[in-house]
Amino acid sequence: MPPKPSLFEIPSPFMTEPGRVLLLEPPTADPVALSAQLLDDRYPRPFVVDDGEHLTLYFTLRLIQSAMRTRSPNALALRYTQQMMLFMVFMPRPQRMALIGLGGGSIVKFCRQHLPTTHFTAIELDPDVIALRDTFRVPPDDAHLQILQTDGADYLAHAEAGIDVLLVDAFNATGYAPTLGNRVFFENAAEKLSARGMLVINLAGEPSLYGGLIGTALDVFDDRVILLPIRDDGNHLLFAFNDRAFRPDWRRLRKLALQWQDRCQLDFPDFVDQLERAAKLRLAQRAFHHGH
């Protein structure tokens, strides 16, 4: 195993983010120069802000990559990550999962805690993000967890078929990776997912930014797609279902949501209600367009 990286600590230069900043820099680094780079948005590597209660991963201060409550490191601190876990009510016992975009590892830790027998592969392109895994208390690789440093689209193209759940949370300093939203990617996803597998993608910002991506997903998955806006967040989640006979039984899903709520302390019943509303809105819009 490679040696654990040492982190260089400086007082936070950000007015809006008090505390300290942790950087993947040598002990001889110049704190004044680093502060200036951070303030000017010129710092080229991911960094962590520690305010005493949370560790927050940034590529740029404009976009939070991941957040961890230091007193509950396995909890999901961000709302969109909580609602990405809705796959659990559709697929309660996945055998194989893959996550493209490690971030601070919050999704990895949550899934390892609540789905301990699932084989979980996390794919991350940036070695600096992987180097921060210990800072965010991501467990070491073992028989059920593997973290790979590679391109997510390339991984999917060569992956073995039979992935039950594919989660995509792949943002960098410039936005969403285009290779994870084109037709080739969605066709590979449909091919590599199991017969009843699911794809869940986090989209930060307005849906208008992702019109082509959403349209391609609808086409490849034959309209078996639900777009869920996240309250007070600005994110949207895209759920795509590989099951050609997909017809959600919302009453049954609400019962499963209650079970997962007890286990995970997340408001799964409310999440399911929101997803049902989004699905019915989509059906209504489709009926309207077909009628005109």
N, C-alpha and C positions, 0 to 999 in steps of 0.2 A: 504494500500500500504506500502511496506517496505521503510524505510528511504533511501534517496539518499546517495550513498557512497561518502565519502570524498576522494579526490585524493591528494596524496603526490607528491610534485613537486621537482625535482632536475635538475641541469644543465645537458644538454645532454653530456654523456661521449663519444659519437661517433664522430669520425673525419668527417665522411661523412654525418652526420645528425645533424647540429647545432640547437640550440634552447633549449627547455626544454623537459624533459620527465615526463609524468604524470602516476602515479602508484596507484593501488588499495592497499594502505598501510596505516597503522595508523600514526598519527602525531609523534609518538615516534620512527619511523623506523630510521635505521642507513643509511644515504645517501652514505657513503663511501662503506659500504658493498653492498648496492644495485647497485652502479655503477660498482663494481667489478663483481657482478653476471651478469649484463647486458653485460659487455664487454666479459665475458667468455662464454656467451650463456647458462648460468645456471639459469637465472631468470625463474621461473616456471609459471608465469601468463602473460596474454596479457598486453601490455603497449602501450602508445600513445606518439608520438613525435610531438611537436608543434613548427614549425619553424617560426611562425608569419603569414604565409599565408595558410598553410595546417595543418590539423590534420591527422596523419597517424597511423593506427593501425597495430601493429606487434605482432606475437607470438615469432618470432625470427627475427633478422635484415635481414636474408637472404630472407625473403618472406613477401612482403607487403600484409596485409589482406584487408585493406580498406583505402581510402583516401577521405578527405573532404576539399574543399576550404572554408575557414572561411567566405569569403565575399559572397559566393553563396552555402550555405549548402545543397541545394536540387539538385545541379547539379551532374552529374556523372563525376568524375575526372579521372577515369581509363578507358582506351579504351575498354577493354573486357566487362566492365559493360555496356558501351554504346551499344555495339553490341549485348549483351544479350537482349536488348529491341526490337530487330527485331521481336519478337513475335507479336508486335503491328500491323505490316502490315498483318499478317496472322489472328490475333484474335483482332480486334480493340476494342471490347467491352466485355472483359471477365467478367463473373459474379463472378467466384471464382478463386483465385490464391493462390499458396503456394510457399514459398521460404524456402529451407533447407540451413541454414548457414547465420546467421544475419550479421556477420562482423560489420562494422561501420554503417550499416543501410542505405547505399546510395541507394540501390535498393528499399528498403521500401519507403524512402522519395520521390524518383522520381515517383514511381508508385502511391503513395497516392496523389501526386500533379496532375498527368496527367490522372489518372483513379480513380477519387474520389468516384465513386459508386461501385467499385469492392470490394468484400469481400476478404481481404488479411490476410493470416496467415503466420507468419514467425516462423520457428522452429530452435532453437539453443541449442546445448547440453551443452555448457560451461556457467555457471552462471556468470562468470567474464565478459564475452563478453556482456551479457545482462545488467550487472551492469554499463557498459560504455555507455548505450544508450543515457542518457542525455548529456554526453560530446559531442556526435555526433548529438545532437538535433533531435533524433528520436522522433516523436510525441507519446503521451501516447496512450494506448489501448482505443478503442472506438467501436462503433457498426460495423465499417468496418475494424478495425485493431486489430489483436490479435498476441502477441508474446508469444510463448510457450517454456519453458525449458524442452526439451525432446530429445530423439534420433530420427533422421530423418527417418531412416528405420522403426522404430517402429511406428512412427506417420503415415507413409504412409500405413503400413499394416492394421491399424485400422481406417483410415480416411474414411469419407463418400465419395462415388463415385460422379463424376461430377466436378472434378477439371478441369478448362479450360486451365490453364497454370501452370506448375510445373517448377520452377527454382531451380537449385542446384549449390551452390557455397560453398562447404563444405570442407575447408582445415583446418588442424591444424598444429602443429609444425612439425609433421612427414610426412605430405602429405595428399593425398586424402583418405577419409574414405572408406575402402574396402567394408563395408556393403552397400554403396551407388552405387556400380558398379557391383554387382553380378546378377545372373539370377533372384533370388527371388525379388530383388529390381525392376528390369525392368518389370517383370511380374506384380508386384503390381502397378507400374506406369501405365502400359497399362490398367489395370483393373480399376484404380481409376480416370484416365483421362476421360473427356467427349468424346463423339464420334468424335469430331474434335479437341480434346485437343492436347497440345504440351508439350514436355519435352525439356528443355534447360539446358545443363550441362557445367560448366566451367572446363576445364582441363588445369592445369598449367604444362608447360614443353612439351617435345617431345611426339608426338602421339605413338611412340614405347613403351612408358611407360604404355600405356593404350590399348594395342592390344586386350587383353581379354575382357575388358569392351566394346570397340567399336564393336567387333565381336558379343558379346552377345546382344547389342542394335540392331544391324542389323538383328539378328535372331529373336528377340522378336517382333520388329516392321516391320518385313518382308521387309527389305531394305529401309524403308521410313525414312532414316537417312541422314543428311548432316553434314560433318565435316568441320568447317570453321576456317582456320588459322587467327590469329589476327596479323596484321602488326606491326612490331617493338615491339612485346610484349612477344612472346614466348608461349602465351596461345593458346588453340584451344577451340572452342565451338562446342558441339554436339547438333544438333537439331533433335529430333525424333517426328514424326507426327502420331497421333493415327487414323486419317481418312484413312480407307482402300481404299478409292478412291482418295487419295492425288495425285494431278497433279498440280504443281504450275503454275499459269498463271502469268508469269513474267511481262508482260505489265501492267496488272491490279495492281500487287504488286508495280510497280514503281510509278503508280499514287497515291496509298495510301502512299507510302514513301514520296512523295512531300508534302502531307497534314500533315503527322507527323513531317516532317522537319520544317514546319512553326510553328507548335505548340510547339515543344520540343527543337528546335535549335540544333538538331543533324543531321548528314549527312546521313539520312536514304537512300537516293537514291544510294549513294556510297556503303552503307552496303548491299543493295539488289543486286547491281551489283556483289559484292564480293561473296555473297551467291549463285547467279546464276552460276558464274564461278566454284565455289566449287562443286555445284550439277552436272554440266555438265562434270567436270573432273571425278567425281565418276561414272557417266554413261559410260564415255569413258573407264575407267579402267575396269569396269564390262564387257563391250562388248569385250575388249581385252582378258580378262581371259576366257570368255566363248568361244572365238574363238581359244584358244590354249589348 
